[in-house]
């Protein structure tokens, strides 16, 4: 079976490792000859299809290697009704490609469009027109916008250009992106990244009451990236064919490049992470999102990104991991087996992965798994489309002026490729769709229907119900919100009321307010104060903490001293809860209320926290606390920064630490600064500081010895979840792997490992990581012409420059390699995850660690019951 590699040190690419044509190596007496670097005399070509790795029975052929100097680097593809392909150079012209037959060896016919426009990141043939979305200035000087091209001659190349709508902002790689056909056949859907200013819309499915909703001052990006840019972030909208009437349908994305509808008309996208956030609590991996009507996805600048458990945004269908999302499509129309006709294909530019995502219905949404469909090194994937004429998939590589190529994928196996039967729409999906119809109208029926589903365990259904409620006049449902008894229903209703009754302070002047009744503030806060926290479930406690934040942020100025004091006392009595994420959120509320006890309690949590992400949660919150400090607590707080100076993270990591420390120092008195001077000015030790103290050697474990003991221990129950979490940190697993929404970014997310591993396989992967190295995370070794050897993971490309991460414990451990200086790229046979990670644990500790890993983050799992 294919293993998930626990690569705690390196999770590097290792497929299709013959790079773009490289000089051949020579050897003499078993030693490689050292060569001097030189620029190749011959033009470069795209990687041949047989140098890529595809799933069994799928064949990949390179059908055109794009001449970079004359035709640029292709980033977008679409088909016209005749089966002709259109391609766009990222910084240049548009091209029409007449494809050869699948069994022909001739090259495609390439025709350059004469239209004085280009730089398209979105293209679509619809309504007898070629629609393009331009990002930045085109070769003809035209700016960002939605354009329509038509031909002045029958069956001729599109040459007449019409601007339908200008987009403001963007111009970089976070600007306007894709255009796709709406399932109703009457509209287009437009995708824009988070540097595009929100288009002026005529109608909206998203309640226009969004805001930052941070209870404490936000820490901006550590390098100042997009500092000051507020919500809504990236958005998706529908528009009529003439570009006149715009309908906003979803907001809060970081930089979703593309989107696609499945056969039932449900919309999906692949959103980007922020790699500069690696190893911080606000890092969010690349993820597949089910874009329902009126949805919010929680992008905010810097440290303000919403975690997926926040009640006012939605969770992904699946987290993929670090990467650079580009094109997506469904396999609809492909002559593939049924499983792959239904798959959602997503492209990762930086790691050279074309994934097939397989959806499983889950309530009114989906869960998903993914597998590698086509991979290569380097393979900077930009876009892919299915040709309904021949049933093949076509994908392009390129972007950022890298070598571009056009490929065709066909199925060569024996499974049936007839059109797969369309799945019926799940009942829960139908319920959600019926709710969504109320997003554009007000009626008593809408309120009644919304309250039926506010208490649903289905997050997407609950979100749809709350969204409907926020469109209704407050006076028709405020009393129902206050009178609700069931906790989930009440919290959802109070959240809606808090959002609609007052604008978010940062957006009060932005005109995004639908209606307001700020006089309801004291009543909203009082209603929250009456909820019995101890009786709430884990998820309800998370919701309670988030609703408190939104309510106090928007209505806190209306609170009476008595109410503020009562709420503070209540929260102090339940904090800390021992629940990692609940405590992180409640700490923010208590700091905002200037609790006199939170400093001591949060500093104890900080001292006991096994991960740097959890530690940063408390340090970030305490930075603006004024009360409750003692000299000893102040000293311990600022000593943490000396230790954390050696923690590893993304490009903004140290900048975040500087900003957090600066906020805390700003609150010190002159006397305190003098007393703490030696600590405030201290530099991190030269040796790296470990999160967990080194553990002594216990014994060299074997799979045969451990497996029976662990299986019996798990079956007996009574294991310790928190001990398992601490051991996951002590064995450095958190340094590279995410689990239950925390941990490193360079390894695979292990939260769902129970669905892929049994106990024995899991132990074997840890004890002998090199026995079977996953293609997705194998190392690559690069030999250069000047005799150097570089081992690591290719993480970025730019023209002829290749960036390689050589230390997966340090996301900034990057070495640049010029592709013209590469002699050979080959896969490493060794895992870069160290062996012996369990040798510092007793058998009982291994059982707790295994229970934690197989629990999917569920503290109530049977393995932990006595």
TORROBA-210148 format. One line per field, with one value per residue (C-alpha): residue number from 1; x, y, z. Coordinates in steps of 0.5 Angstrom, whole numbers. Example, Ala and Ser with C-alpha at 12.3 -4.5 7.8 and 13.67 -1.06 7.14 Angstrom:
! TORROBA-210148
num <- 1,2
c1 <- 25,27
c2 <- -9,-2
c3 <- 16,14
! end
This chain:
! TORROBA-210148
num <- 1,2,3,4,5,6,7,8,9,10,11,12,13,14,15,16,17,18,19,20,21,22,23,24,25,26,27,28,29,30,31,32,33,34,35,36,37,38,39,40,41,42,43,44,45,46,47,48,49,50,51,52,53,54,55,56,57,58,59,60,61,62,63,64,65,66,67,68,69,70,71,72,73,74,75,76,77,78,79,80,81,82,83,84,85,86,87,88,89,90,91,92,93,94,95,96,97,98,99,100,101,102,103,104,105,106,107,108,109,110,111,112,113,114,115,116,117,118,119,120,121,122,123,124,125,126,127,128,129,130,131,132,133,134,135,136,137,138,139,140,141,142,143,144,145,146,147,148,149,150,151,152,153,154,155,156,157,158,159,160,161,162,163,164,165,166,167,168,169,170,171,172,173,174,175,176,177,178,179,180,181,182,183,184,185,186,187,188,189,190,191,192,193,194,195,196,197,198,199,200,201,202,203,204,205,206,207,208,209,210,211,212,213,214,215,216,217,218,219,220,221,222,223,224,225,226,227,228,229,230,231,232,233,234,235,236,237,238,239,240,241,242,243,244,245,246,247,248,249,250,251,252,253,254,255,256,257,258,259,260,261,262,263,264,265,266,267,268,269,270,271,272,273,274,275,276,277,278,279,280,281,282,283,284,285,286,287,288,289,290,291,292,293,294,295,296,297,298,299,300,301,302,303,304,305,306,307,308,309,310,311,312,313,314,315,316,317,318,319,320,321,322,323,324,325,326,327,328,329,330,331,332,333,334,335,336,337,338,339,340,341,342,343,344,345,346,347,348,349,350,351,352,353,354,355,356,357,358,359,360,361,362,363,364,365,366,367,368,369,370,371,372,373,374,375,376,377,378,379,380,381,382,383,384,385,386,387,388,389,390,391,392,393,394,395,396,397,398,399,400,401,402,403,404,405,406,407,408,409,410,411,412,413,414,415,416,417,418,419,420,421,422,423,424,425,426,427,428,429,430,431,432,433,434,435,436,437,438,439,440,441,442,443,444,445,446,447,448,449,450,451,452,453,454,455,456,457,458,459,460,461,462,463,464,465,466,467,468,469,470,471,472,473,474,475,476,477,478,479,480,481,482,483,484,485,486,487,488,489,490,491,492,493,494,495,496,497,498,499,500,501,502,503,504,505,506,507,508,509,510,511,512,513,514,515,516,517,518,519,520,521,522,523,524,525,526,527,528,529,530,531,532,533,534,535,536,537,538,539,540,541,542,543,544,545,546,547,548,549,550,551,552,553,554,555,556,557,558,559,560,561,562,563,564,565,566,567,568,569,570,571,572,573,574,575,576,577,578,579,580,581,582,583,584,585,586,587,588,589,590,591,592,593,594,595,596,597,598,599,600,601,602,603,604,605,606,607,608,609,610,611,612,613,614,615,616,617,618,619,620,621,622,623,624,625,626,627,628,629,630,631,632,633,634,635,636,637,638,639,640,641,642,643,644,645,646,647,648,649,650,651,652,653,654,655,656,657,658,659,660,661,662,663,664,665,666,667,668,669,670,671,672,673,674,675,676,677,678,679,680,681,682,683,684,685,686,687,688,689,690,691,692,693,694,695,696,697,698,699,700,701,702,703,704,705,706,707,708,709,710,711,712,713,714,715,716,717,718,719,720,721,722,723,724,725,726,727,728,729,730,731,732,733,734,735,736,737,738,739,740,741,742,743,744,745,746,747,748,749,750,751,752,753,754,755,756,757,758,759,760,761,762,763,764,765,766,767,768,769,770,771,772,773,774,775,776,777,778,779,780,781,782,783,784,785,786,787,788,789,790,791,792,793,794,795,796,797,798,799,800,801,802,803,804,805,806,807,808,809,810,811,812,813,814,815,816,817,818,819,820,821,822,823,824,825,826,827,828,829,830,831,832,833,834,835,836,837,838,839,840,841,842,843,844,845,846,847,848,849,850,851,852,853,854,855,856,857,858,859,860,861,862,863,864,865,866
c1 <- 0,2,5,4,11,12,17,19,25,23,17,20,18,20,16,18,25,28,28,27,33,39,46,48,53,59,63,70,73,66,67,62,66,65,63,63,56,54,48,45,46,39,32,29,23,18,18,16,10,14,18,11,8,1,-4,-4,-8,-7,-3,0,3,7,3,6,13,11,17,18,21,16,9,11,8,1,-3,-10,-14,-21,-25,-29,-36,-31,-26,-21,-17,-15,-9,-7,0,1,4,2,-2,-8,-7,-12,-10,-12,-11,-8,-12,-10,-7,-3,4,4,4,-2,-3,-2,-5,-4,-11,-10,-14,-10,-11,-8,-6,-12,-12,-19,-23,-29,-33,-40,-46,-42,-37,-30,-30,-23,-21,-15,-11,-6,-5,-5,0,-5,-5,-12,-13,-16,-23,-28,-28,-32,-29,-33,-30,-32,-32,-35,-31,-26,-21,-24,-22,-27,-26,-31,-30,-36,-33,-27,-24,-20,-14,-10,-6,-1,-2,-8,-12,-18,-18,-23,-29,-34,-41,-47,-51,-57,-54,-56,-50,-43,-39,-33,-27,-23,-17,-16,-13,-19,-23,-30,-34,-41,-46,-54,-56,-52,-53,-48,-51,-48,-46,-39,-33,-26,-29,-23,-24,-17,-12,-10,-3,-2,3,10,13,7,4,-3,-3,-9,-13,-20,-25,-29,-22,-23,-30,-34,-40,-45,-46,-51,-48,-47,-44,-49,-52,-48,-50,-45,-45,-39,-33,-27,-22,-15,-13,-18,-15,-21,-27,-32,-39,-40,-46,-51,-49,-45,-39,-32,-26,-19,-16,-9,-5,-1,6,9,4,8,8,3,-3,-7,-4,-9,-7,-9,-16,-22,-28,-35,-38,-45,-49,-48,-42,-36,-29,-26,-19,-17,-10,-4,-6,-13,-15,-21,-20,-24,-28,-31,-38,-38,-35,-35,-30,-26,-29,-21,-15,-9,-3,2,2,0,-7,-8,-13,-19,-24,-29,-28,-35,-35,-28,-27,-25,-28,-34,-30,-25,-31,-34,-27,-25,-19,-14,-7,-2,3,9,10,8,2,-5,-10,-16,-21,-26,-33,-37,-44,-44,-50,-52,-44,-39,-32,-27,-20,-15,-10,-4,-7,-1,6,13,19,19,11,9,1,-3,-10,-13,-20,-24,-25,-32,-30,-25,-26,-19,-16,-11,-7,-2,5,8,7,12,16,18,18,11,8,1,-1,-6,-9,-12,-15,-12,-15,-20,-26,-32,-31,-39,-42,-43,-50,-52,-52,-59,-59,-58,-65,-60,-58,-65,-66,-60,-62,-69,-67,-62,-68,-70,-63,-66,-73,-76,-82,-85,-84,-76,-76,-80,-75,-69,-70,-72,-65,-61,-59,-57,-51,-50,-45,-47,-55,-54,-50,-55,-61,-57,-55,-63,-64,-59,-63,-70,-72,-69,-76,-79,-74,-70,-75,-75,-67,-67,-73,-69,-67,-63,-56,-54,-60,-59,-52,-53,-59,-55,-49,-54,-57,-50,-48,-54,-56,-49,-44,-37,-33,-28,-33,-38,-37,-36,-44,-44,-49,-56,-60,-58,-61,-55,-59,-60,-53,-54,-59,-55,-49,-54,-57,-50,-48,-54,-52,-49,-42,-41,-47,-45,-42,-35,-37,-42,-37,-33,-39,-40,-33,-33,-40,-38,-32,-37,-42,-37,-33,-39,-43,-38,-39,-46,-45,-46,-40,-45,-45,-38,-36,-41,-39,-32,-33,-37,-31,-26,-29,-29,-22,-18,-22,-17,-19,-14,-18,-23,-18,-15,-21,-23,-17,-18,-25,-22,-16,-21,-25,-18,-19,-14,-13,-12,-5,-3,-7,-5,2,1,-2,4,9,5,4,7,7,9,3,-1,4,3,-4,-3,3,-1,-7,-3,1,-5,-7,-6,-8,-6,1,7,14,15,10,12,19,17,13,18,23,19,21,28,27,22,27,30,23,22,16,15,18,13,14,20,16,10,14,17,10,7,13,13,5,7,13,9,4,10,12,19,20,18,23,29,27,27,32,37,31,28,35,37,39,37,42,46,43,36,31,27,19,20,26,30,28,33,33,29,30,30,23,21,14,13,14,10,4,1,2,-1,-7,-9,-8,-12,-18,-18,-19,-17,-12,-10,-11,-7,-1,-2,-2,4,8,6,10,16,17,18,12,8,15,13,5,-1,-6,-13,-11,-4,3,8,6,11,9,2,-4,-5,-12,-15,-10,-14,-18,-12,-8,-9,-4,1,2,2,8,12,11,14,20,22,20,25,21,16,17,10,11,8,14,20,26,30,37,40,47,50,55,60,60,55,49,43,37,30,24,22,18,18,20,21,24,30,31,29,28,29,27,33,31,23,24,25,20,25,31,31,37,36,39,39,36,42,47,43,47,42,36,34,30,33,32,32,26,28,24,29,28,28,23,19,26,25,18,16,11,5,7,7,0,-2,1,-2,-9,-8,-6,-12,-17,-18,-18,-24,-23,-29,-27,-28,-20,-20,-26,-25
c2 <- 0,7,10,17,19,22,26,30,33,33,31,32,31,24,23,24,26,27,35,39,37,37,35,28,26,22,18,16,10,11,18,23,29,36,40,48,51,54,56,51,52,49,51,48,44,42,35,29,25,19,23,24,19,18,13,6,6,13,16,23,25,32,35,42,45,52,56,61,67,67,65,66,62,59,59,59,54,53,50,53,49,46,43,48,50,57,59,65,67,70,76,76,74,69,63,58,51,46,39,33,27,23,17,23,25,32,38,42,48,55,61,68,72,79,82,87,84,78,77,73,68,66,64,61,60,62,65,65,69,68,71,73,76,80,81,87,91,87,88,93,97,95,94,89,87,82,83,79,78,76,75,80,74,67,62,67,68,73,80,85,87,89,91,89,91,94,91,95,93,86,86,82,74,75,79,77,70,65,65,59,57,58,51,55,56,64,67,67,66,70,68,74,73,78,84,85,90,88,89,93,88,89,83,79,72,74,78,85,85,82,85,84,81,81,82,84,88,84,83,85,80,80,83,88,84,87,91,95,91,89,84,81,78,74,73,69,73,71,76,76,75,82,84,88,85,82,78,76,69,68,72,71,67,68,67,62,61,57,54,49,46,39,35,37,44,45,49,48,51,50,56,58,58,63,60,66,63,57,54,59,58,62,58,55,50,50,47,45,49,47,54,54,61,66,63,66,63,67,70,76,79,77,73,75,69,65,58,53,52,59,59,65,61,55,49,46,39,37,40,39,42,47,49,54,52,54,51,46,42,36,30,31,29,25,18,16,10,13,15,20,22,25,27,34,35,41,43,45,49,49,42,39,35,34,31,27,29,24,27,23,26,29,32,38,38,33,30,28,24,26,22,24,23,26,28,31,35,40,41,48,46,52,50,43,42,36,36,34,32,27,25,27,32,37,41,46,48,55,61,66,65,58,53,52,46,43,35,30,25,19,13,6,1,-4,-1,2,9,10,17,15,15,22,21,24,30,28,30,35,38,40,42,47,49,51,55,59,61,66,69,74,75,77,73,70,63,65,66,60,55,58,57,49,49,53,47,42,38,40,46,48,47,51,57,57,58,63,67,67,70,76,78,78,84,84,85,79,74,78,75,68,69,71,66,60,54,49,52,51,54,60,61,61,66,71,71,73,78,81,81,85,89,93,94,91,98,97,97,102,107,102,102,94,95,92,95,96,96,98,99,91,91,90,85,81,81,79,73,70,71,67,61,55,54,48,44,46,40,41,44,49,51,53,57,60,63,65,69,72,75,78,80,84,87,90,91,92,99,99,94,96,96,91,86,87,85,79,76,77,73,67,66,67,61,56,58,54,49,44,44,47,51,53,56,60,63,65,68,73,75,75,79,84,84,86,80,80,73,71,73,68,62,63,64,57,54,57,54,47,48,42,46,53,54,54,58,63,63,65,70,74,75,77,82,87,85,91,88,82,82,81,82,74,74,79,76,69,73,76,71,67,71,69,62,63,67,60,57,56,58,62,68,72,68,73,79,76,75,82,86,82,83,91,91,88,93,99,97,97,103,106,102,96,97,98,92,88,91,85,80,85,86,79,75,68,63,60,53,52,51,45,46,39,37,32,25,19,13,7,2,0,-2,-7,-7,-15,-13,-7,-8,-14,-9,-3,-7,-10,-3,1,-5,-4,3,8,12,19,24,30,25,23,30,32,25,27,34,31,26,32,30,37,40,38,35,38,34,37,44,45,43,44,45,41,34,31,33,26,28,23,18,13,12,10,6,0,0,-4,0,6,3,1,7,11,5,4,11,9,2,5,12,16,19,25,26,23,27,29,30,35,35,41,42,45,39,41,36,39,35,37,39,44,49,55,56,63,63,59,59,53,54,48,47,43,43,41,44,50,53,58,54,55,54,57,53,55,50,51,49,42,36,31,30,24,21,19,12,15,18,24,23,20,13,11,17,12,9,15,12,6,1,5,12,9,6,13,16,11,13,20,19,14,18,24,29,26,26,22,16,9,9,14,11,7
c3 <- 0,-1,6,9,10,17,14,20,17,9,5,-2,-9,-12,-18,-26,-24,-30,-31,-37,-42,-38,-40,-40,-34,-35,-30,-30,-25,-22,-20,-23,-27,-25,-30,-31,-31,-38,-41,-46,-53,-55,-53,-47,-48,-44,-40,-44,-42,-41,-36,-32,-27,-28,-25,-27,-34,-36,-41,-41,-48,-49,-55,-56,-52,-52,-55,-49,-53,-58,-55,-47,-42,-42,-36,-38,-43,-46,-51,-57,-59,-65,-60,-62,-56,-53,-49,-46,-44,-37,-40,-47,-53,-54,-58,-62,-62,-67,-64,-68,-67,-61,-66,-70,-69,-72,-68,-67,-71,-67,-69,-65,-64,-67,-62,-58,-51,-47,-40,-39,-33,-34,-41,-43,-50,-49,-52,-58,-55,-52,-45,-42,-35,-35,-29,-30,-36,-43,-49,-52,-45,-43,-35,-31,-33,-36,-43,-49,-56,-62,-69,-75,-80,-80,-76,-76,-70,-65,-66,-64,-56,-52,-44,-40,-33,-30,-24,-19,-15,-17,-22,-19,-18,-13,-18,-22,-25,-28,-32,-32,-34,-29,-29,-31,-38,-37,-33,-32,-26,-24,-19,-16,-11,-5,-8,-13,-10,-9,-15,-15,-14,-16,-11,-6,-3,2,8,7,14,14,18,21,28,32,39,40,36,30,28,21,17,19,13,12,6,4,11,12,7,10,9,4,1,-5,-8,-13,-17,-22,-28,-34,-41,-42,-36,-33,-27,-22,-16,-10,-8,-4,0,4,0,0,-7,-11,-18,-21,-20,-23,-22,-21,-25,-20,-20,-14,-14,-12,-11,-9,-5,-3,3,6,6,10,16,16,24,26,29,24,18,14,9,1,1,-3,-1,-3,-5,-3,-4,1,4,8,8,13,10,14,13,18,24,23,19,22,24,21,27,27,27,22,17,13,14,8,4,5,7,2,5,3,-5,-10,-13,-20,-25,-23,-27,-26,-30,-33,-41,-40,-43,-36,-31,-27,-21,-25,-29,-22,-19,-18,-21,-18,-20,-15,-19,-14,-12,-19,-17,-21,-16,-17,-11,-9,-6,-1,1,8,10,5,3,3,5,1,0,-6,-10,-14,-21,-25,-22,-25,-23,-24,-27,-26,-27,-29,-32,-35,-39,-41,-49,-50,-57,-56,-48,-47,-41,-43,-38,-39,-35,-35,-31,-28,-35,-34,-40,-42,-45,-47,-45,-46,-42,-44,-41,-44,-39,-39,-35,-38,-40,-42,-39,-31,-28,-25,-17,-14,-10,-3,1,6,0,-3,4,4,-3,-1,5,0,-4,2,1,-4,-1,6,9,15,12,11,19,21,16,18,26,24,22,26,31,26,27,19,19,12,13,20,16,11,16,19,13,11,18,17,11,15,18,26,29,26,29,35,40,38,38,45,47,44,49,45,46,38,36,41,39,32,32,37,32,27,31,34,26,24,30,29,24,25,27,21,16,19,14,8,7,8,13,12,18,25,32,36,42,42,44,52,51,46,51,57,53,52,60,62,58,62,59,63,60,53,48,46,39,43,47,41,38,45,45,38,39,45,41,35,40,45,39,36,42,48,48,50,56,63,68,72,66,64,71,71,65,67,73,70,65,70,74,68,65,63,61,59,51,47,42,47,52,46,44,52,53,48,51,58,56,52,59,62,67,73,73,66,66,71,68,61,63,66,60,56,60,59,52,47,41,39,35,42,46,40,42,49,48,42,47,53,49,50,57,62,69,73,72,77,76,76,70,66,66,64,59,56,57,52,46,47,47,41,37,35,33,26,21,15,12,16,23,26,24,27,34,33,32,38,43,41,43,49,51,49,55,60,65,65,71,68,62,66,71,64,60,60,58,53,50,50,43,42,44,38,39,37,42,42,44,48,52,49,52,54,50,53,48,40,39,33,30,31,39,39,35,39,45,42,39,46,49,45,45,53,53,58,54,55,50,53,54,47,44,49,46,39,40,44,38,34,30,31,27,21,21,22,27,29,26,29,27,22,15,11,12,11,15,20,23,18,18,22,15,12,17,21,28,25,18,23,27,21,18,24,26,19,15,9,7,3,1,-1,-8,-6,0,-3,-3,-9,-10,-15,-18,-21,-26,-21,-17,-11,-9,-6,-3,-1,-4,-10,-7,-13,-20,-23,-30,-30,-22,-18,-10,-6,1,4,12,13,20,17,12,10,9,2,-3,-10,-16,-24,-28,-33,-28,-26,-28,-26,-22,-18,-13,-6,-4,3,7,10,17,22,24,32,34,38,42,47,49,53,51,55,52,45,46,48,42,37,41,40,32,31,34,29,35,38,46,47,43,46,46,52,56,62
! end
